[in-house]
Structure formats: C-alpha cells, structure tokens
Amino acid sequence: MSTYSAPLKDMQFAIAEFAGLPGIAALPGCGEVNAELVEAVLTEAGKFAQGVLDPLNRSGDQRGAQWRDGVVTAPAGFRDAYEQFAAAGWNGLAASTDFGGQGLPHCIAMPLQEMWNSANMAFCLCPMLTTGVQEALTHHGSAALLQTYMPKLVSGEWTGTMNLTEPQAGSDLSAIRTHAVPEGDHYRIQGTKIFITWGEHDMAANIVHLVLARLPDAPEGVKGISMFVVPKFLVNADGSSGQRNDIRCVSIEHKLGIHGSPTCVLAYGDNGGAVGYLVGAPNRGLEYMFTMMNHARLGVGMEGVAIAERAYQHALEYARTRVQGRAIGQRSGDRVTIIHHPDVRRMLMTMRAQTEAMRALGYYAAGALDRSKRHPDAQERARQQARLDLLTPVVKGWSTELAVEIGSLGEQVQGGMGFDEETGAAQYLRDARITTIYEGTTGIQANDLIGRKVGAEKGATALALIADMRELDAGLAAAGERCAAMRAALAQAVDGLEAATRWLVDHYQQEPDVAAAVAVPYLKLFGTVAGGWMMARAALIARERLGASAADHEFLAAKMATARFYLEHLLPQAGALAQTVTGGAASTLALDPTAF
Ligand SMILES: Cc1cc2nc3c(=O)[nH]c(=O)nc-3n(C[C@H](O)[C@H](O)[C@H](O)COP(=O)(O)OP(=O)(O)OC[C@H]3O[C@@H](n4cnc5c(N)ncnc54)[C@H](O)[C@@H]3O)c2cc1C
C-alpha cells in the first residue's frame, strides 16, 4: 500500500500563481496571509492527512459505516480522528472569526480540503457538509440561529447535513413533498429524505440538519420550498443538547464507494413532527440552499482533484516497483520496472498533467471566490462573482468526470493488481464514481453552464474569459521556438471554445433542446481548454524562473514537461469536442424516445 504525501510544491505554486495569493493577501481581512503562512498551514494539514486520515481510508472502505436499530456507527478510528480534526481547529478554517473561526481565505482552505480528501474522502464529507451549513446560516440565518448553532458547528462539536433529496425528487427538487406546519416559535416537519450523507453517526454530540420542506400554503414548484434547521437533539436554553428530536435513521445505503460515509434514509416526524426552525424568509429555501451548494460544488470538484492525485500516487509507486519485461529494443539484460515502458509513462503523464490542470483551475476559482467576497471595489467583486459562477459547474463537472477516468487509468497502470481489491487501487475508482453524481450530476452542471451561465447572459462572462486566454499568446510568442507548439495548440483550442460558445449563444434561446443535447461536450470542452490555458501559463512561469535561478529546478522542469504534454496530448481533444458542440446536436436527438 502506498502512503499519501501531499503535493506541497504544486499546491503552493497553484495558490501563488492561479489563485493569486499576493493579490489576495492585500484584500481586507487577509492581513496575516503570506507565503510563509501558507507553507506552515499546508505542512501541518499534510501531516494530518498522512498520519491520521490516510491510515483509516482502507479500513474505512472495508468495514464501512454500520447501521443497527437506527444507530449508525462510523468505521473504527473515525471518531477519534474527528475529535483530533476538530481539536486542531481545522473545521473552522474559513469560518468567520465572530464564531471562533480563523477567517482564512478560500484559496488556502480549498487546498487543505484537497489534501484531506486525497487521504480519506469518506471522512471528509462530514466536515465539508458542516462547512456548507455554516455558509448557509451565515448568509441567511437569524441572529438567534447563528448564536445557537454557529459556534458549535465552527468548533466541530456538532456536524451538519444537507437534506434535499427525496425518492421522487432528485435532480428535480420542485417535486419535494416534505412539509412543515407552524407551531408557536417553530415548525413541525414530516417527510422522508434519502441519500443524506453523514445524516446519522456517532462522531459528534449533535447533528444540525438543513432540511428543504414546504409550508402549508406554499406555491407549487421550486418557488414554494423553504429551508429549516432541524437538530438531532433539541438545544436547551443554556446551549447544551437536550431532548431527542423526531428524526429516525431508517437505513443506510449499500453502495459502490465511500463506504466509510453513511448515506442515510431519514424519516422526519413519525411521532408527530420533528421540531424545526425556519431559515430566512418562507419559500426561499432553494435559493438559500444554492449558497451552500455552489460552495459544495467547488468542494466536490476538489474531491475530483484529490482522488485523481491519490490514484496517481498509488499507480506511480506500483510502476516504480513492478518489474516486467525489458526496455524496448533490449533482448537481454535486466528486466525493468514498468515505469520504463513508454505506454506506462504515457498513462502516468496523463494522470499527472490532468490533475495539475484541474488543481490549477480549481484554485483559480477559489481565488475568484475570495475576491468576490473581499475585494473593496463593488464592480470587481461582481466581475469575480460572475467568473466564479461560470467556472463552478466547469470545476465540478470536468474535474469529477476526469477523476473517474484517472481512477480507471490508475487501475490500468497496475494491471490485474489494479483490478484486485487487495491493492487498494480499486477504491479510488469506486470513490471517484460518486463525484459526478451528487451535488448535481454532470448533466445538471452542464445545463447550468449553458443556461444560467452562458445562454442567459449571451456569453458575456465566457467571452471575457476567452479574451483573457488569448492574452497569453503574446507571452508564448515571445518564448520562441520552445513554446511554439504549445502556442499553436492553445490558439486552436481557444478558437474552438469561442466558436462553440457563440454557437450556443445563437441556439440557446430558439432551440434549447438542441443546445442541451451538447451541453456536456461543451462543459468538457470548457474544462479542457481552461486547463490548457492554466498549463500554458504554468509553462511560461516555470520557464522564466528556470532562467532566473537554480532554485526548485526539478519541480519547474517537471512542470514544463507536464505542461507540454497537456498541450500536445490532451488539449487537441478540444478540437473534437468543439466540433461535437457545433455539429453534433442533431444526431443526439435523431432517435425519438420511443425508438430506443
Ligand atoms: C452517496 C450519495 C450521497 C448523497 N448525499 C446527499 C446529501 O447529503 N443530501 C442530499 O440531499 N442528497 C444527496 N445525494 C443525492 C444526490 O444529490 C442525487 O442522487 C443527485 O442529485 C441525482 O439525483 P437522482 O439520484 O434522483 O438522479 P435523477 O435525478 O433521477 O437523474 C438520473 C439521470 O438523469 C439525468 N437527468 C435528470 N434530470 C435531468 C435534466 N433536467 N437534464 C439532463 N439530465 C437530467 C441525470 O443527469 C442522471 O444522469 C446523495 C447521493 C448519493 C448516491
């Protein structure tokens, strides 16, 4: 079994260059942020990932969370790890200092999420959802709700969940049936929620459920959904946990991956109604949930990066030790480890280059998130918000789809041993598989991208980003012969993205079904080209630094190599995707549903 080791250098590089750390350090509230702080925090978090979370990953997968008579027990070691996690203050990293958080920018918090997810994704889902509940309450909760729940959510004493899904309401939340009836200062909630991650467990003293439900007089559809805080234990006046609320965990799912994370069916109100408290105004629950979901979608995108990195490290270790065959052209002499075979190196380069590109784009989005919240200029905040909104479905959809491919390549590198559960490689592929499904499937991300993000605003934000991508051309031209192939590949790919974007703008209003038929290829195109842009930028930075000093030579030379590989091997896929977007809709819809 390999041991996870945080890719600190690449993370620091991406935080500095793509999130734009120096600019973020100058924003209000970031006075203490600098490269030294980043290094110190990353190093400590990396030790926690390696020393505490990683050793529990496989045993958590094998044993899984257990359900018995409504009681859910986390896998052995998880509870202790969670206590350590909370005690170290990791839970409230980006939370407001008003509630005991550390107020760190997202461009630091997100890389930490990446590390912990690489080490143990099933475990990390619990704090990730807790952070999401903090986010939703901070924006929409009353002073009383904030005072009651925030300090303990930030400290990690209590954990949080997100309750949207019902048997008949998955992607389509307008079908939610759970209802809430007013009763004095609270509501009585009744209904069934399914697939609730960490909906019941024994790691924390209380669980704060954010539940979507309908009021008696609510309008039909998504405009009639409200949000409620429903705690597992009611909270006493002194803030301690009191009587058990009317919520029962009926069962947990038996699923393909993330076995350490209990996915719960929760019955609300079997005995008269669970006590819940309205968050914000009635009928605005879905809008509020999106505050949390957008954040969580970026987080799930980072899960994709995390699993891809872990799968790469695991495959690399195997490739360095597995001896098979001789080097190409050699008929005698020593047999070699498989990393000497060009095709194995191709697979490892693919895994590595894609992971670096996804990391760069994810951190770039985290930088936009920080600027959208903290920049002193309102116009710049709005510009960054628009960019973040555009990139959120791309980071979520593209990074998770690639994580599945990378998990699969990791198995391929390990041959039959990859397919065998004994080596642990299969777990990464199994765990990666959920990331394209929850927090909105790739199809739903792509609909969001072509609809609210590109179609509705006639491509304005996308075309502005594309214009930024084109600005790199001058730098690549100045870099001369060594970057000539990269320059040509990027220019061609950006042309394809622009043509596809304009095609979507032209077709979205008049022929929405035609546009939707190529939404996922467009999302993949966007990610592939934005990834190429990031890698070309990385190459130019690495080249300049290599020329200026001998420091970090190995890292920078490798960065040049992975960037070149990305632009020469992976970016050309953009041409095919662009062609699919602009010419492939009709054949997608050629068969009527009845003809399948
Ligand atoms: C392990 C796990 C953990 C989860 N955790 C949580 C949680 O904590 N809280 C919570 O509330 N939910 C959770 N979920 C639920 C998850 O968010 C849903 O499974 C997901 O949103 C998809 O809904 P669905 O399963 O009903 O699929 P469906 O909505 O039935 O979708 C099936 C297929 O149809 C496609 N499709 C549906 N509608 C459209 C459309 N309009 N356009 C294009 N394609 C469409 C989808 O892309 C998908 O391919 C979890 C699920 C799992 C499996």
PDBQT file of the ligand as one rigid body, heavy atoms in Angstrom, charges set to zero:
ROOT
HETATM    1  C1  LIG A 601     -23.651   8.560  -1.963  1.00  0.00    +0.000 C 
HETATM    2  C2  LIG A 601     -24.647   9.674  -2.136  1.00  0.00    +0.000 A 
HETATM    3  C3  LIG A 601     -24.641  10.744  -1.263  1.00  0.00    +0.000 A 
HETATM    4  C4  LIG A 601     -25.587  11.768  -1.393  1.00  0.00    +0.000 A 
HETATM    5  N1  LIG A 601     -25.632  12.769  -0.458  1.00  0.00    +0.000 NA
HETATM    6  C5  LIG A 601     -26.696  13.622  -0.472  1.00  0.00    +0.000 A 
HETATM    7  C6  LIG A 601     -26.902  14.540   0.611  1.00  0.00    +0.000 A 
HETATM    8  O1  LIG A 601     -26.109  14.623   1.547  1.00  0.00    +0.000 OA
HETATM    9  N2  LIG A 601     -28.012  15.324   0.576  1.00  0.00    +0.000 N 
HETATM   10  C7  LIG A 601     -28.928  15.259  -0.423  1.00  0.00    +0.000 A 
HETATM   11  O2  LIG A 601     -29.911  15.990  -0.380  1.00  0.00    +0.000 OA
HETATM   12  N3  LIG A 601     -28.746  14.415  -1.474  1.00  0.00    +0.000 NA
HETATM   13  C8  LIG A 601     -27.655  13.597  -1.511  1.00  0.00    +0.000 A 
HETATM   14  N4  LIG A 601     -27.486  12.714  -2.549  1.00  0.00    +0.000 N 
HETATM   15  C9  LIG A 601     -28.432  12.723  -3.651  1.00  0.00    +0.000 C 
HETATM   16  C10 LIG A 601     -27.807  13.238  -4.929  1.00  0.00    +0.000 C 
HETATM   17  O3  LIG A 601     -27.610  14.620  -4.849  1.00  0.00    +0.000 OA
HETATM   18  C11 LIG A 601     -28.713  12.792  -6.082  1.00  0.00    +0.000 C 
HETATM   19  O4  LIG A 601     -28.528  11.391  -6.222  1.00  0.00    +0.000 OA
HETATM   20  C12 LIG A 601     -28.408  13.518  -7.366  1.00  0.00    +0.000 C 
HETATM   21  O5  LIG A 601     -28.768  14.863  -7.275  1.00  0.00    +0.000 OA
HETATM   22  C13 LIG A 601     -29.136  12.905  -8.568  1.00  0.00    +0.000 C 
HETATM   23  O6  LIG A 601     -30.483  12.685  -8.293  1.00  0.00    +0.000 OA
HETATM   24  P1  LIG A 601     -31.104  11.238  -8.593  1.00  0.00    +0.000 P 
HETATM   25  O7  LIG A 601     -30.233  10.221  -7.958  1.00  0.00    +0.000 OA
HETATM   26  O8  LIG A 601     -32.527  11.240  -8.207  1.00  0.00    +0.000 OA
HETATM   27  O9  LIG A 601     -30.966  11.049 -10.145  1.00  0.00    +0.000 OA
HETATM   28  P2  LIG A 601     -32.011  11.590 -11.241  1.00  0.00    +0.000 P 
HETATM   29  O10 LIG A 601     -32.372  12.980 -10.966  1.00  0.00    +0.000 OA
HETATM   30  O11 LIG A 601     -33.103  10.597 -11.378  1.00  0.00    +0.000 OA
HETATM   31  O12 LIG A 601     -31.094  11.556 -12.542  1.00  0.00    +0.000 OA
HETATM   32  C14 LIG A 601     -30.871  10.359 -13.303  1.00  0.00    +0.000 C 
HETATM   33  C15 LIG A 601     -30.167  10.736 -14.607  1.00  0.00    +0.000 C 
HETATM   34  O13 LIG A 601     -30.993  11.648 -15.350  1.00  0.00    +0.000 OA
HETATM   35  C16 LIG A 601     -30.285  12.830 -15.633  1.00  0.00    +0.000 C 
HETATM   36  N5  LIG A 601     -31.179  13.988 -15.547  1.00  0.00    +0.000 N 
HETATM   37  C17 LIG A 601     -32.162  14.215 -14.641  1.00  0.00    +0.000 A 
HETATM   38  N6  LIG A 601     -32.726  15.409 -14.889  1.00  0.00    +0.000 NA
HETATM   39  C18 LIG A 601     -32.102  15.943 -15.937  1.00  0.00    +0.000 A 
HETATM   40  C19 LIG A 601     -32.220  17.165 -16.660  1.00  0.00    +0.000 A 
HETATM   41  N7  LIG A 601     -33.119  18.086 -16.334  1.00  0.00    +0.000 N 
HETATM   42  N8  LIG A 601     -31.378  17.388 -17.690  1.00  0.00    +0.000 NA
HETATM   43  C20 LIG A 601     -30.449  16.486 -18.036  1.00  0.00    +0.000 A 
HETATM   44  N9  LIG A 601     -30.289  15.316 -17.393  1.00  0.00    +0.000 NA
HETATM   45  C21 LIG A 601     -31.101  15.047 -16.360  1.00  0.00    +0.000 A 
HETATM   46  C22 LIG A 601     -29.169  12.923 -14.590  1.00  0.00    +0.000 C 
HETATM   47  O14 LIG A 601     -28.071  13.680 -15.058  1.00  0.00    +0.000 OA
HETATM   48  C23 LIG A 601     -28.830  11.453 -14.398  1.00  0.00    +0.000 C 
HETATM   49  O15 LIG A 601     -27.925  11.041 -15.374  1.00  0.00    +0.000 OA
HETATM   50  C24 LIG A 601     -26.516  11.721  -2.454  1.00  0.00    +0.000 A 
HETATM   51  C25 LIG A 601     -26.486  10.655  -3.354  1.00  0.00    +0.000 A 
HETATM   52  C26 LIG A 601     -25.594   9.632  -3.198  1.00  0.00    +0.000 A 
HETATM   53  C27 LIG A 601     -25.637   8.475  -4.157  1.00  0.00    +0.000 C 
ENDROOT
TORSDOF 0
